[in-house]
Amino acid sequence: MCYTTFMHNSFYASGFLYNLKTHQILLLQSEHKDNTSPSWSLLGGEAAEGEEAQTAFQRIINEQLNLNLKNKNIYPIYDYFHETQGKMNFVFYAEVKNPPAFNSKKKTLSWVSFDETVKLPFSEHTKQDVIVGERVIKLKRRIDNNLQENPV
């Protein structure tokens, strides 16, 4: 099923921005109310009723970061049923060439390399999302490099 046409009553869309120049991803640090150490997560949120998965991700990034993403820069990573949320989660990444500085008093956002992510505390689902995301990005880079070297 195509990510852009999937519509469901209730699902979650999440993901990260990928900086093409620095090869870093933008993650969100979450503070816990119970004074436990903070953890890192992807940007994400609930889809609106009747909203397509990619459109939901695009809207969520706009709401959280005030950044308008172009459809051509958004790529699906994968999807799965998230047991804790009790709904599907569609994971995306968006390529950005010159990302603006993100200032948020409510959220801590940081650009990190995939190598740095191994040191960050994640939930199991988020850890898996980052690992699979890195593999998808590396595959896309290999394909793009191959197409440049061997044009069709």
C-alpha positions as CSV (number, residue, x, y, z in Angstrom):
1,M,0.0,0.0,0.0
2,C,1.3,3.5,-0.9
3,Y,2.2,5.7,2.1
4,T,0.7,8.8,0.5
5,T,-2.7,7.2,0.0
6,F,-3.1,5.3,3.2
7,M,-6.1,6.6,5.1
8,H,-7.2,5.2,8.4
9,N,-9.4,6.4,11.2
10,S,-6.6,6.8,13.7
11,F,-2.9,6.6,13.1
12,Y,0.4,8.2,14.2
13,A,2.9,9.8,11.8
14,S,6.5,10.4,13.0
15,G,10.0,10.9,11.7
16,F,12.9,13.2,11.5
17,L,14.7,15.7,9.3
18,Y,17.9,14.6,7.6
19,N,20.5,17.3,6.8
20,L,22.0,16.5,3.4
21,K,25.2,18.6,4.2
22,T,26.0,17.3,7.7
23,H,24.4,13.9,7.4
24,Q,22.7,14.5,10.8
25,I,19.1,14.0,11.9
26,L,16.9,16.3,14.0
27,L,15.6,14.7,17.2
28,L,13.5,15.8,20.1
29,Q,14.6,15.5,23.7
30,S,11.6,14.8,26.0
31,E,11.5,15.7,29.7
32,H,9.7,13.3,32.0
33,K,7.4,14.6,34.7
34,D,8.7,11.9,37.2
35,N,12.2,13.4,37.2
36,T,13.7,10.4,35.4
37,S,16.4,11.2,32.9
38,P,15.2,12.6,29.6
39,S,14.9,10.5,26.5
40,W,15.1,11.2,22.8
41,S,12.3,10.7,20.3
42,L,11.3,11.5,16.7
43,L,9.0,14.3,15.8
44,G,5.4,13.1,15.5
45,G,1.8,13.3,16.2
46,E,-1.7,12.1,15.5
47,A,-3.2,12.2,12.0
48,A,-6.3,14.2,11.4
49,E,-9.4,12.3,10.4
50,G,-9.2,11.4,6.7
51,E,-5.6,12.7,6.4
52,E,-3.0,10.7,4.4
53,A,0.1,9.5,6.2
54,Q,2.6,11.7,4.3
55,T,0.4,14.7,4.6
56,A,0.1,14.1,8.3
57,F,3.9,14.0,8.7
58,Q,4.2,17.2,6.6
59,R,1.6,19.0,8.7
60,I,3.1,17.8,12.0
61,I,6.5,19.1,11.0
62,N,5.0,22.4,10.0
63,E,3.2,22.7,13.3
64,Q,6.1,21.7,15.5
65,L,8.9,23.4,13.6
66,N,7.2,26.0,11.4
67,L,8.8,24.4,8.4
68,N,7.0,23.7,5.1
69,L,8.3,20.5,3.5
70,K,8.0,19.7,-0.1
71,N,6.5,16.4,-1.0
72,K,9.5,15.5,-3.2
73,N,11.8,15.7,-0.1
74,I,9.7,13.3,2.1
75,Y,10.5,9.6,2.1
76,P,8.8,6.7,3.8
77,I,10.9,4.6,6.1
78,Y,8.4,1.9,7.2
79,D,5.2,1.4,9.2
80,Y,4.2,-0.9,12.1
81,F,1.5,-1.4,14.6
82,H,2.6,0.4,17.8
83,E,1.2,-1.7,20.7
84,T,1.5,1.1,23.3
85,Q,-0.4,3.6,21.2
86,G,-2.8,0.9,19.9
87,K,-2.5,2.2,16.3
88,M,-0.4,2.2,13.2
89,N,2.7,4.4,13.1
90,F,4.0,5.6,9.8
91,V,7.7,6.7,9.9
92,F,9.2,9.2,7.4
93,Y,12.3,11.3,6.9
94,A,12.6,14.6,5.0
95,E,15.7,15.8,3.4
96,V,16.7,19.4,4.0
97,K,19.7,21.2,2.5
98,N,19.8,24.4,4.5
99,P,17.7,23.9,7.6
100,P,16.8,27.0,9.6
101,A,17.8,27.3,13.3
102,F,15.0,25.8,15.4
103,N,14.4,27.7,18.6
104,S,11.8,26.3,20.9
105,K,11.2,27.2,24.6
106,K,8.9,24.1,24.9
107,K,11.2,21.6,23.2
108,T,14.9,20.7,23.1
109,L,15.8,19.8,19.5
110,S,19.3,18.7,18.4
111,W,21.0,17.6,15.3
112,V,22.9,14.4,15.8
113,S,24.8,12.0,13.6
114,F,23.7,8.4,13.4
115,D,27.0,7.4,15.2
116,E,25.9,9.7,18.1
117,T,22.5,8.1,18.4
118,V,23.9,4.9,19.9
119,K,24.7,6.9,23.1
120,L,21.2,8.4,23.4
121,P,18.4,7.0,25.5
122,F,15.5,6.0,23.3
123,S,12.4,3.9,23.7
124,E,12.7,0.5,21.9
125,H,10.4,1.7,19.1
126,T,12.3,4.9,18.6
127,K,15.6,3.1,18.6
128,Q,14.3,0.8,15.9
129,D,12.9,3.7,13.9
130,V,16.4,5.4,13.9
131,I,18.2,2.2,12.9
132,V,15.8,1.4,10.1
133,G,15.8,5.1,9.0
134,E,19.6,5.1,8.8
135,R,19.5,1.9,6.6
136,V,16.9,3.5,4.3
137,I,19.0,6.7,3.9
138,K,22.2,4.8,3.2
139,L,20.4,2.7,0.6
140,K,19.0,5.8,-1.1
141,R,22.5,7.4,-1.1
142,R,24.0,4.3,-2.8
143,I,21.2,4.2,-5.4
144,D,21.6,8.0,-6.1
145,N,25.4,7.6,-6.4
146,N,25.0,4.7,-8.7
147,L,22.6,6.6,-10.9
148,Q,25.0,9.5,-11.1
149,E,27.9,7.2,-12.1
150,N,25.8,5.1,-14.5
151,P,23.0,7.3,-16.0
152,V,20.2,5.4,-17.7
